[in-house]
């Protein structure tokens, strides 16, 4: 069993009005719980899945702001983004899709712009 860990988002203040509409605050981020769950909160939206459902992770960035900031679906696949900046983030790919948060299909990946994407990848261990 892993100890719990919290990874807050790096909030780019240029997008503060958008974050206010979406309910995103400094309390949001990605948590690894002591019972082996990954929980990502993004204002009014959240995802939870067992760590065992994570296939692999990849640190990515920088990205264009319009593909990285906000809650959005990927144009390339059925992934979802919880983005607060365009500098860097972690793509988390799932073995089995997680229930849809937005859109019409379940999600095979989640991209999160936490302040320490490499640290989150290490904590996940994949």
C-alpha positions in Angstrom: 0.0 0.0 0.0 1.3 3.4 -0.9 1.2 6.4 1.4 -1.3 9.2 0.3 0.1 12.0 -1.8 -1.3 15.3 -3.1 -0.3 17.0 -6.3 -1.9 20.5 -6.8 -2.3 22.1 -10.2 0.0 24.9 -11.3 -2.7 27.6 -11.8 -1.7 30.1 -14.4 -3.4 33.3 -13.1 -4.0 34.6 -16.7 -6.9 32.1 -16.8 -8.4 33.0 -13.4 -11.8 34.0 -14.8 -12.2 30.7 -16.6 -11.2 28.8 -13.4 -13.8 30.8 -11.4 -16.5 29.7 -13.9 -15.4 26.1 -13.7 -15.1 26.2 -9.9 -11.3 25.4 -10.0 -9.4 26.4 -7.0 -6.1 25.8 -5.2 -7.8 22.9 -3.4 -8.0 21.0 -6.7 -5.4 18.6 -8.0 -4.6 14.9 -8.2 -4.5 12.7 -5.1 -3.2 9.2 -4.6 -5.1 7.8 -1.7 -3.9 5.4 0.9 -6.4 2.8 -0.5 -4.7 2.8 -3.9 -7.0 5.2 -5.8 -6.1 8.0 -8.1 -8.5 10.9 -7.7 -8.4 14.0 -9.8 -10.6 17.0 -9.1 -11.1 20.0 -11.3 -13.7 22.3 -10.0 -17.1 20.8 -10.7 -15.5 17.8 -12.4 -13.8 14.7 -10.9 -12.3 11.4 -11.9 -11.5 8.4 -9.7 -9.9 5.1 -10.7 -7.7 2.4 -9.0 -4.0 2.8 -9.6 -4.1 -0.7 -11.0 -6.1 0.7 -13.9 -3.2 2.9 -15.0 -1.3 1.6 -17.9 1.4 4.2 -18.3 2.1 7.9 -17.9 4.0 10.5 -19.9 5.2 14.0 -19.0 4.3 16.3 -21.9 4.5 20.0 -22.8 4.7 22.8 -23.6 1.4 22.9 -25.4 -0.7 25.6 -27.1 -2.9 27.3 -24.5 -6.1 26.5 -26.4 -5.4 22.7 -26.2 -4.2 22.7 -22.6 -6.3 25.1 -20.5 -9.7 24.2 -19.3 -11.7 21.0 -19.2 -11.8 19.6 -22.7 -11.8 16.5 -24.9 -8.8 15.5 -27.0 -9.1 16.0 -30.7 -6.9 12.9 -31.2 -8.7 10.4 -29.1 -11.2 10.1 -26.3 -8.9 11.5 -23.6 -9.9 14.3 -21.3 -7.9 17.3 -20.1 -8.0 19.0 -16.7 -5.7 21.9 -17.6 -4.6 24.9 -15.7 -1.5 26.0 -17.7 0.2 25.1 -21.0 3.7 24.6 -19.8 3.7 20.9 -18.8 1.5 18.1 -17.5 1.1 14.4 -17.2 -0.8 12.2 -19.5 -2.2 9.2 -17.6 -3.4 6.3 -19.9 -5.8 3.8 -18.5 -6.0 0.0 -19.1 -9.8 0.2 -19.1 -11.7 3.4 -20.0 -13.0 5.4 -17.1 -16.7 6.7 -17.2 -17.2 9.8 -19.2 -17.0 13.2 -17.5 -17.9 15.2 -20.6 -18.8 14.2 -24.2 -20.4 11.0 -25.3 -17.6 8.4 -24.8 -15.7 7.0 -21.9 -12.1 8.2 -21.5 -8.9 6.2 -22.2 -6.6 8.9 -20.8 -6.5 12.0 -18.6 -4.1 14.9 -19.0 -3.5 17.0 -15.9 -1.3 20.1 -15.5 -0.1 19.5 -11.9 2.8 21.6 -10.6 5.0 18.5 -10.4 4.2 16.1 -13.3 7.4 14.0 -12.9 6.6 13.6 -9.2 3.1 12.5 -9.9 4.4 10.0 -12.5 6.9 8.6 -9.9 4.2 8.4 -7.3 1.9 6.4 -9.7 4.9 4.2 -10.5 4.2 3.7 -14.2 
